[in-house]
Amino acid sequence: MAESPPPPGEAEEPEPEEYHLHTELGHELSRLGRHPVHEVERLAEEARDGEAETTPGIVIAGIAVWATILVVVVVGLVFLAAYLATR
């Protein structure tokens, strides 16, 4: 005798745990805070492979870090030039 299908709205097997990108990125950032040099190397390798779900986040964060450094240096040079010009 064949088993009857489950009632509508109920799955036969439990659904796999839902993937949450913000949770994964949180784990990446916490590891980065604990072992920064090792994690930067690991994240760079992971971004090169491009197979992880967090790869776009890793690349965007890397670009943001370099852009922030560039902006800070340029603003510092502008303030230095303004200070020297008004002296």
N, C-alpha and C positions, 0 to 999 in steps of 0.2 A: 504494500500500500504506500503510495507516494505521500510525502508530507505536504500539507497545504502551505501556500505562500504566506509570509507574514502580513499582518494587516497593513493597510496603507499608512505611510508615515513612520513605520518602524523598519529598521534595517536588520538584515540577518546577522551581521557581525557588527561589533562596535566600530564606530568611525575612528580612523587614526587621529592622533592628537593634531590639532590644527597648528600650522606653522605661523609664528608671529615674528615678523622681521624686526620689530622694535626690541623684542626680547633678545634675539640673536645679536643685534648690534650692541645692546647693553652688555652682553657677555664679552663681546670683543673688546669693548672699551674698558671693562674691569680688568681683563687680562693685560691690556696695554698699560694700565696704571701700575700693575704689580711688577711686570718684567718688560720695561719699555724697549730695550735693545733687541731682545729675543723676539718680541711680538712684532716690532717693525719689520724685521727680516721675514718672519712668517707671513705677515699680511702682504708684504711686497710679493712674495712667492705665490700666495693665494690669488692676488690680483692679476699676476702674469698668467696663471693657469686659466682664470676666468670661469671656473666651473661652479663656484660657490654662489649661493643666493645673495651673499653680502658683498660681492665684488663691486657693484656700482657704488655702494656706500663707502667702501674702502677707497675707491678712486676719488670720489667726491670729497671725502675727508682729507685725502692727501693734497688735492688741488686747493682746498680751503686753507690748509696749513701754509702752503707756499704763498698763496695770495695774501694771507694775513701778514706773513713775514715781509713780503714786498711792500705792502701798504705802510707798515710800521717804519720801515727804512726810509721810504719816500717822505712820509710825514716828518720824520726826524730830520732829514736833510732840508726840508722846507723851513722848519723852525730854526735850524742852525743858520741857514742863509738869511732869514729874516732878522735874527739876532745880530749877525755880523753886519748886515746892511744898516741897521739902526744904531749901531755903536758909534 
